[in-house]
Each structure stands twice: as C-alpha cells, then as structure tokens.
Amino acid sequence: MRVRLHEHEFEQFISENEVNAAVTRVAQELNAHYAGQRPLFVGVLNGAFFFATELLKRLTIECEITFVKVASYHGTSSSGKVTDLIGFNERIEGRHIVILEDIVDTGSTIVHILDLLRDRHPASVRIATLLFKPDAYKQQVPIDHVAIRIPNAFVVGSGLDHNGLGRNLTGIYRIIDQPA
Ligand code: IMP
C-alpha cells in the first residue's frame, strides 16, 4: 500500500493489526505495573492522540488523562528543543505520571519534557511510546514501555504526520524516496 503526502511517497510496513497488538501488549504492562494505583497519563500533542486513545481503551486500572503541547524552537522536526509545556495546569505533586509519546527519535524531546515534569515533584514518571527508533536514540534515560521498535527512517500514520498530513493513515508508513 502506497500513498503520496506532499512531495514524498510512503509505503505501509506495519499493519493496523500489528499496531493494535503492540498497543495491547503495552496496556497489559501498564495494567500490571500500576495495579491498585491511579496514574495520570500525559499525552503529548499532536501525535500522541492516537496512541492515547487506543491505549486507554485497553486499560483496566483506575486512571486519568490529560494532554500537553510542547513549545519548541523549530528547525528540522527532530532538532526542536522543548522550551515549555503549553496548557499544562495539573497539580502533579505526588502523582504517578506516564508520558505518552507517538515516537521517540533522538530522545531530546522526551528528556526535556521529563525535566519540566520533574520540576513539579511527581512521585514517579515513566515513558510509554508507540514507536521508538533505537538507532537514533542519543539519551541515557530508559524508555519504559515501547509498543514498536522501528528502523531509522521517517514514518507517518497512526497519529504521526509529514507536515500535517498522514495522521489518519492506519498502520505505519515509511518514506520510500528519502534522499540519502
Ligand atoms: P526527538 O526529540 O528526536 O526524539 O523527536 C521527537 C519528535 O520528532 C516527535 O515527537 C515527532 O514530532 C518528530 N519525529 C521524529 N521522527 C519522526 C518520524 O519518523 N515521523 C514523524 N515525526 C517524527
């Protein structure tokens, strides 16, 4: 299955069924880890809306969810340094927090979000992500819950976009004409 978004061509390499199975596995990990607790999930917009929805449908523990946007300096999509959390007014002191990301690439975004959340003294913070690019990751912080590990290529679908397009594609699509 191929699709064109703006100037690039993409092809599906992970099916919707595989995505669903991976999200179910992460939900099981979280149901076990947070049994008897009431974690607060923090979805990072825009991309994590899909993962957040699919994950929460599969959680059986008592839980809350909120969303946050990050303000960053823009250059290329992955080099933006997170400078602030927009629209995040929750009191998280003493709470167990789970950050929900669509993708962890170099890891600089998640590490900055982690720093900003830790300033507010939560009891604990864990990270759950739909996609993880281990070969691109440059940080030491462990990514606690990973649905799917992918190679170092630009991808869209299941919430992820290329300049605004592709978030609605089911499964995961990989760019096939990326210049070397
Ligand atoms: P990091 O800070 O390098 O980990 O990059 C994280 C952010 O870059 C993600 O939240 C996405 O917005 C964006 N990003 C990184 N890789 C991709 C990709 O393959 N497709 C779409 N967005 C991506």
Residues whose N, C-alpha, C, O or C-beta is under 5 A from the ligand:
A	BS01	IMP	S77 S78 I103 V104 D105 T106 G107 S108 T109 I110 A153 F154 V155 V156 L160 D161
